[in-house]
Amino acid sequence: MKNFSGFEMPKTLRAQSQTQSLIRAFIILAIIAFVVDYVTLPAYNFHDVGFITLIVIYLFIFGSLYSAFSHRFDLITRGSYTLAFLLIAFMIVMSLLSSEMLNAKKYRNQIKITDTSDFSNQFNAIDLDKIPLVDQDTAKQLGDKQIGRVQGLGSQFDISNEYLLINIKDTVYRVSSLEYQDFYKWIQNRNIGVPSYVSVNVNDPTDVELIDLKEGMKYVPSAFFNEDLLRHVRFKYRNEMFESMNFEIDDAGNPYYIITYKEPTIGWFGGWDTTGLIVVNAVNGEMEKYSVDEAPDWIDHIQSANLAWYQIDNWGYYVNGWFNTLFGQKDMIQTTDGFNYVSIGDEIYIFSGLTSVGSDRSIVGFSLINLSNKEATYIKVGGADEYSAMNSAVGQVQHLNYTSTFPILLNIDGLPTYFMALKDYEGLVKLYAMVSVQDYSIVGVGSTVEETKESYSKQLLEKNLIDEVDNVENRVSGIVQSITSTIIDGTTQYYMILEGSDILYVASSDLSVELALTKALDSVDLNVSLISQNVMEVNEFDNLNYNY
């Protein structure tokens, strides 16, 4: 047999040359594969297109190296190339067999949806003091201020922008971990780890804490080498195809990373669904693997939001099969451009408007997905989409050049209502707004949630959409700073200011005989409702210094 130069080697030398070429090609490929594997961390799973593609590349590299070293294009090279092309053909065929074109009905039925038109009963009303006031951007601003208060901390660590919404003991927080700024900061601090995480109470912007840990977190996404979180998990779980990674804390405040993994349910490459999760202790790196049904109760984000939302789109998109998406598009609906999170009871949901394909800025309803068990509800209600509501809210204060946050959905007076914050150019919340989903010309704006709700409900009453406006009441306790009185239409009215507050409280003398005895420095307990900005009407009065 002759080589490329035309010289024919003896069989013994030829066999020796082939063996050497084979070994050299294998060693070089092994080095390349080791580096690529350590850096890219692929799943060893033939349901993963990326993994098969990687094998195809390795086969081409191996065949080319062997051919270059041996100066031959023989059976080994041809076999490597042939196997690579067979794998490419396998991916093409299996992708086609798994496609929406051939499996439109299966894709539509991948998520089970309860269809309802009863918004008031399906979507529980949230108490005004439980309405989430802090969005992701605001949480980031509040968190950045916390890290800046600790000397030296801000020069070593940043705060992740994640700020995930979670429930902890009936209170909703946004939490986010600190992360190393770069490789050198990791080298300097790896012995102690990441020392803190940030917790923001979404119902109270003043309740922001930088939580210091007894032991720092060693296994985080911003670490390097074997302490990199994803690499740490991948080396134990080589076959799972990871989908999402979230930072959560348990009820005791211990930090964990929740990594969900997925599997195809339609064909070889289609119908991806969350099938389990890996819970990683960020401090010591201990891991536990759970199926979706076995996950601990404290974990809020069991389902991948992106996968669940992809399934919702398929449910609305393939209502009449795949060809209907190309011709006619009859009865097709799709999600609007964005979604948001909302806490209902002890569960975290994502919601978004659903709109007809090709329609203007309107919706035909909402989709609501529970991120613990993927229970989904389609609530039929027509009206404006989220961006129309945002524009309507901004239009009420257009002279101030405020911008609106992406809204959350609330049940106000039994009606679907968008709630959003209005921010100035520095990103500071200045006002709140409520906009009717069904009639986005109805907009309530105020500096507090109570004032916003009062303004909004009065407009609903004027439009005959509700029968009466409920008083927004609050319990207030404090020490009297000053009190004065005047007589109006034969009734004595008392005006009080409490220490540490600029609210004026107005009380009628017929509420309690203790009003006439009240003076500065007395402790009082009030039940109040809003009259106007910074003015409250007292509905119940009790001077705690007396017992009359």
TARAVEN-V136752 format. One record per residue. RES is the residue in one small letter. OMEGA is omega as a letter, one per 20 degrees, with the letter a starting at -180 (NA if undefined). D_FIRST is the distance of its C-alpha to the first C-alpha in Angstrom with 2 decimals. Layout:
[[RES:OMEGA:D_FIRST] [RES:OMEGA:D_FIRST]]
//
This chain:
[[m:a:0.00] [k:r:3.79] [n:a:6.81] [f:a:10.11] [s:r:11.31] [g:a:8.94] [f:a:8.37] [e:a:5.44] [m:r:6.85] [p:a:8.21] [k:a:8.04] [t:r:11.51] [l:r:11.10] [r:r:8.31] [a:r:10.84] [q:r:13.61] [s:r:12.49] [q:a:12.20] [t:r:15.58] [q:r:17.13] [s:r:16.20] [l:a:17.63] [i:r:20.70] [r:r:21.34] [a:a:21.18] [f:a:23.44] [i:r:25.89] [i:r:26.32] [l:a:26.80] [a:r:29.26] [i:r:31.24] [i:a:31.40] [a:r:32.42] [f:a:35.05] [v:a:36.64] [v:a:36.65] [d:a:38.07] [y:a:40.77] [v:a:41.81] [t:r:41.66] [l:a:42.53] [p:r:40.98] [a:r:42.19] [y:a:39.64] [n:a:40.68] [f:r:38.78] [h:a:42.01] [d:a:41.51] [v:a:39.69] [g:a:39.18] [f:r:37.39] [i:r:35.00] [t:r:34.38] [l:r:33.60] [i:r:30.97] [v:r:29.41] [i:r:29.30] [y:a:27.78] [l:r:24.96] [f:r:24.22] [i:a:24.48] [f:r:22.20] [g:a:19.44] [s:r:19.86] [l:a:19.99] [y:a:16.86] [s:a:14.95] [a:a:16.70] [f:a:16.04] [s:a:12.31] [h:a:11.76] [r:r:10.04] [f:a:11.97] [d:a:10.88] [l:a:13.37] [i:r:15.41] [t:a:16.17] [r:r:16.92] [g:r:18.99] [s:a:20.97] [y:a:21.79] [t:r:22.67] [l:r:24.98] [a:r:26.57] [f:r:27.37] [l:r:28.75] [l:r:31.03] [i:r:32.19] [a:r:33.02] [f:a:34.81] [m:a:36.95] [i:a:37.87] [v:a:38.88] [m:r:40.76] [s:r:42.50] [l:a:43.70] [l:r:44.93] [s:a:46.73] [s:r:48.25] [e:a:51.96] [m:a:51.51] [l:a:50.83] [n:a:52.93] [a:a:55.92] [k:r:58.46] [k:r:56.66] [y:a:56.46] [r:a:60.17] [n:a:61.16] [q:r:59.14] [i:a:62.29] [k:a:65.68] [i:r:68.52] [t:a:72.25] [d:a:74.04] [t:r:77.52] [s:a:80.14] [d:a:82.33] [f:a:81.47] [s:a:84.54] [n:a:83.90] [q:a:80.10] [f:a:79.93] [n:r:82.31] [a:r:84.50] [i:r:83.78] [d:a:86.69] [l:a:87.24] [d:r:86.70] [k:r:83.29] [i:a:81.95] [p:a:78.84] [l:a:79.81] [v:r:76.75] [d:a:73.60] [q:a:70.25] [d:r:70.96] [t:r:74.42] [a:r:73.07] [k:r:70.65] [q:a:73.56] [l:r:75.65] [g:r:72.82] [d:r:72.11] [k:a:75.77] [q:a:75.52] [i:r:72.63] [g:a:74.42] [r:a:77.39] [v:a:75.52] [q:r:75.14] [g:a:71.57] [l:a:70.04] [g:r:69.27] [s:a:67.40] [q:a:64.91] [f:r:64.60] [d:r:64.67] [i:r:65.70] [s:a:63.21] [n:a:64.23] [e:a:63.76] [y:a:67.40] [l:r:66.86] [l:a:69.90] [i:r:70.76] [n:r:73.80] [i:r:75.33] [k:r:78.53] [d:r:79.77] [t:a:79.08] [v:a:76.30] [y:r:74.42] [r:a:71.56] [v:r:69.51] [s:a:66.78] [s:r:65.11] [l:r:64.89] [e:r:61.42] [y:a:60.04] [q:a:60.10] [d:a:56.82] [f:a:54.47] [y:r:56.92] [k:r:59.81] [w:r:57.77] [i:a:57.15] [q:a:60.88] [n:a:62.08] [r:r:59.44] [n:r:61.57] [i:a:64.43] [g:r:62.47] [v:a:63.87] [p:a:67.61] [s:r:69.08] [y:a:68.90] [v:r:71.27] [s:a:73.44] [v:r:75.43] [n:a:78.04] [v:r:77.58] [n:a:81.25] [d:a:82.59] [p:r:81.05] [t:a:83.04] [d:a:81.35] [v:a:78.24] [e:r:77.01] [l:a:74.35] [i:r:73.75] [d:a:72.93] [l:r:70.88] [k:r:71.62] [e:a:67.92] [g:r:65.57] [m:a:62.69] [k:a:59.41] [y:a:57.04] [v:a:57.42] [p:a:55.17] [s:r:55.80] [a:a:54.69] [f:r:51.30] [f:a:48.46] [n:r:49.26] [e:r:52.85] [d:a:51.83] [l:a:53.36] [l:r:50.49] [r:r:47.92] [h:a:50.33] [v:a:50.63] [r:a:46.98] [f:r:45.84] [k:a:48.07] [y:a:47.62] [r:a:43.95] [n:a:44.11] [e:r:47.26] [m:a:47.15] [f:a:49.94] [e:a:52.28] [s:r:55.24] [m:a:56.64] [n:r:60.41] [f:r:62.75] [e:r:65.71] [i:r:68.36] [d:a:69.99] [d:r:73.76] [a:r:74.11] [g:r:72.37] [n:a:69.15] [p:r:66.09] [y:r:63.06] [y:a:60.08] [i:a:59.46] [i:r:55.88] [t:r:55.53] [y:a:52.36] [k:r:51.54] [e:r:49.77] [p:r:49.12] [t:r:51.63] [i:a:50.52] [g:a:47.04] [w:a:44.09] [f:a:44.84] [g:r:48.49] [g:a:52.08] [w:a:51.77] [d:r:54.68] [t:a:55.87] [t:r:55.46] [g:a:56.32] [l:r:56.91] [i:a:56.26] [v:a:59.33] [v:r:58.62] [n:a:61.34] [a:a:60.94] [v:a:62.60] [n:r:60.67] [g:r:57.65] [e:a:58.48] [m:r:57.12] [e:a:58.23] [k:a:56.54] [y:r:58.79] [s:a:58.59] [v:a:60.68] [d:a:63.51] [e:a:63.59] [a:r:63.80] [p:a:66.77] [d:a:69.86] [w:a:70.02] [i:a:66.76] [d:a:67.65] [h:r:64.27] [i:r:62.40] [q:r:61.05] [s:a:58.87] [a:a:61.15] [n:r:58.33] [l:a:56.96] [a:a:60.49] [w:r:61.31] [y:r:58.14] [q:r:59.28] [i:r:62.76] [d:r:61.35] [n:r:59.37] [w:r:62.57] [g:a:64.44] [y:a:61.63] [y:a:60.52] [v:r:64.06] [n:r:63.44] [g:a:59.69] [w:a:56.78] [f:r:57.62] [n:r:61.10] [t:r:59.61] [l:a:58.42] [f:r:61.38] [g:a:64.97] [q:a:64.51] [k:r:67.46] [d:a:68.92] [m:r:66.07] [i:a:66.97] [q:r:65.05] [t:r:65.80] [t:a:67.33] [d:a:65.62] [g:r:66.39] [f:a:67.38] [n:r:69.41] [y:r:70.22] [v:r:73.56] [s:r:74.99] [i:a:76.97] [g:r:78.50] [d:a:76.00] [e:r:72.91] [i:r:70.84] [y:r:70.14] [i:r:68.38] [f:r:70.06] [s:r:69.54] [g:r:71.22] [l:a:69.86] [t:r:70.22] [s:r:69.63] [v:r:66.46] [g:a:67.40] [s:r:70.91] [d:a:72.83] [r:r:73.67] [s:r:75.09] [i:r:74.19] [v:r:74.81] [g:r:74.67] [f:r:73.01] [s:a:70.24] [l:a:70.71] [i:r:68.00] [n:a:68.66] [l:r:65.89] [s:a:66.54] [n:r:66.13] [k:r:65.03] [e:a:68.20] [a:r:68.66] [t:r:71.77] [y:a:72.28] [i:a:75.77] [k:r:77.00] [v:a:79.08] [g:r:79.05] [g:a:79.50] [a:r:77.96] [d:a:74.53] [e:a:74.10] [y:r:73.69] [s:r:76.77] [a:r:78.74] [m:r:77.49] [n:r:78.59] [s:r:81.93] [a:r:82.57] [v:a:81.70] [g:r:83.96] [q:a:86.94] [v:a:86.66] [q:r:84.90] [h:a:87.23] [l:r:85.72] [n:r:82.10] [y:r:80.91] [t:a:77.58] [s:r:77.08] [t:r:74.80] [f:a:72.86] [p:r:75.47] [i:a:75.77] [l:r:77.42] [l:r:80.84] [n:r:83.50] [i:a:86.70] [d:r:89.83] [g:a:87.66] [l:r:85.78] [p:a:82.16] [t:r:82.27] [y:r:79.83] [f:a:80.53] [m:r:79.15] [a:r:79.96] [l:a:80.78] [k:r:79.58] [d:a:80.48] [y:r:78.06] [e:r:77.50] [g:r:76.46] [l:r:79.70] [v:a:81.20] [k:a:84.56] [l:r:85.39] [y:a:84.34] [a:r:84.30] [m:a:84.47] [v:r:83.57] [s:r:84.23] [v:a:81.11] [q:r:83.15] [d:a:85.08] [y:r:83.48] [s:r:86.66] [i:a:88.17] [v:r:87.26] [g:a:88.88] [v:r:88.43] [g:a:89.80] [s:r:89.37] [t:r:89.21] [v:a:87.84] [e:r:91.40] [e:r:92.58] [t:a:89.59] [k:r:90.20] [e:r:93.91] [s:a:93.26] [y:a:90.69] [s:r:92.89] [k:r:95.88] [q:r:93.89] [l:r:92.79] [l:r:96.47] [e:r:97.48] [k:a:94.91] [n:r:96.31] [l:r:92.96] [i:a:94.59] [d:a:98.14] [e:r:98.84] [v:r:97.41] [d:r:97.06] [n:r:98.27] [v:a:95.60] [e:r:97.07] [n:r:96.16] [r:a:97.71] [v:r:98.57] [s:r:100.12] [g:r:101.29] [i:a:104.14] [v:r:106.60] [q:r:106.50] [s:r:109.27] [i:r:111.33] [t:a:113.96] [s:r:115.77] [t:a:117.50] [i:r:119.49] [i:a:118.14] [d:r:120.22] [g:a:122.12] [t:r:119.03] [t:r:117.90] [q:a:114.28] [y:a:112.59] [y:a:109.79] [m:r:107.60] [i:r:104.76] [l:a:102.87] [e:r:101.56] [g:a:98.02] [s:r:98.08] [d:r:99.16] [i:r:99.80] [l:a:103.39] [y:a:104.61] [v:a:107.51] [a:r:109.65] [s:a:112.77] [s:a:115.69] [d:r:115.91] [l:a:112.61] [s:r:114.15] [v:a:117.32] [e:r:115.13] [l:a:114.26] [a:a:117.76] [l:a:117.30] [t:r:113.86] [k:r:113.58] [a:r:110.96] [l:r:108.87] [d:r:109.41] [s:a:106.36] [v:r:105.86] [d:a:103.63] [l:r:103.16] [n:a:101.63] [v:r:100.91] [s:a:99.53] [l:r:98.47] [i:r:101.02] [s:a:99.17] [q:r:96.90] [n:r:98.26] [v:a:101.23] [m:r:101.42] [e:r:104.14] [v:r:105.24] [n:r:105.55] [e:a:106.38] [f:r:107.89] [d:r:108.43] [n:a:109.83] [l:r:108.48] [n:a:111.42] [y:a:113.89] [n:a:114.21] [y:NA:116.40]]
//
